[in-house]
């Protein structure tokens, strides 16, 4: 009897495929959010003001949290807030 071992899989692991799918979902959600923000800002001066206020509220919320990610998010949102103001 010969002992035949299956060849190792050369494709991506299920874990890396799941990470890729999650990254695609996150990038899609971010692109949709940016597009919606641009559309709302373009509606009127009032909409632009409301968006700037909502972004400031989110910046304030992020700044109450500890860690690198909330600080980075707050900085990125500040750029969007300035654009909306």
N, C-alpha and C positions, 0 to 999 in steps of 0.2 A: 504494500500500500504506500502510495506516495503522499506526502503531506504538502498540499498546495495551500498557500496562504494568499488571501485576496490582496491585490495591489492597493497601496494606500490611495486614497482619494486625492485627485489633483485639483479638484474644485474648491471653492470657498467653503469654509465651515458654516454650519447653520447659524452659529453665533455671529460671524462676520456678515452674513447675508441679512440677519436681523438688524444689525447696526446700520448697514447700508440703507435698508428700508426705512428705519427710524430717521436717519439723516435726510433722506429724500422727503419724508413727511414733514420734518421740521423746516427744511428749506422752502417747501411749497407753502406751508403756513406763513412763514415770514414774508415770502413774496406777495401772497394775498393780502397780508396786513399792510405792507408798504403801499400796494396799489390802492387799497381802500382808504388809507390815510391821505394819499395824494388826491383821490377823487373827492373826499370830504372837504379838504382844504380848498379845492377849486370851486366848490359850490357857492360860497359867499364869504364876505369878511366876517360875518357872525360865526359861520361854520369854522373858519380858520381860528378865530378867537377861542371857540369852544374846544377845538382839538388841542390848541396850545395849553389850555387849562387842564384838560384830561391828561395830557402827557406830563404836565408838572405834578399832578396828583400821583401818577405812577412813579415818577422819579422820586418823589418824597417817600413813597412806600418802599421802593427798592433801597433807599438810603437808610431805612430803619433796620434792614437785615444785615447780618454779618456774612462775611465771606467775599471772595473775589468775584464770583459770578454776579451777585446783585450790584456790586460797584461798577462792573463793566456794563451791565445793562443800563444802569442809571446814566453813565457817560454817553452811551449810544443813544439813549432816548433824549438826552439833552440836545444832541445834534438835530434830531427830528423836531424837538420843541422850538429850537431857534428858527428852523426852516418854516415852521407853521406860524410863528409870531409875526 
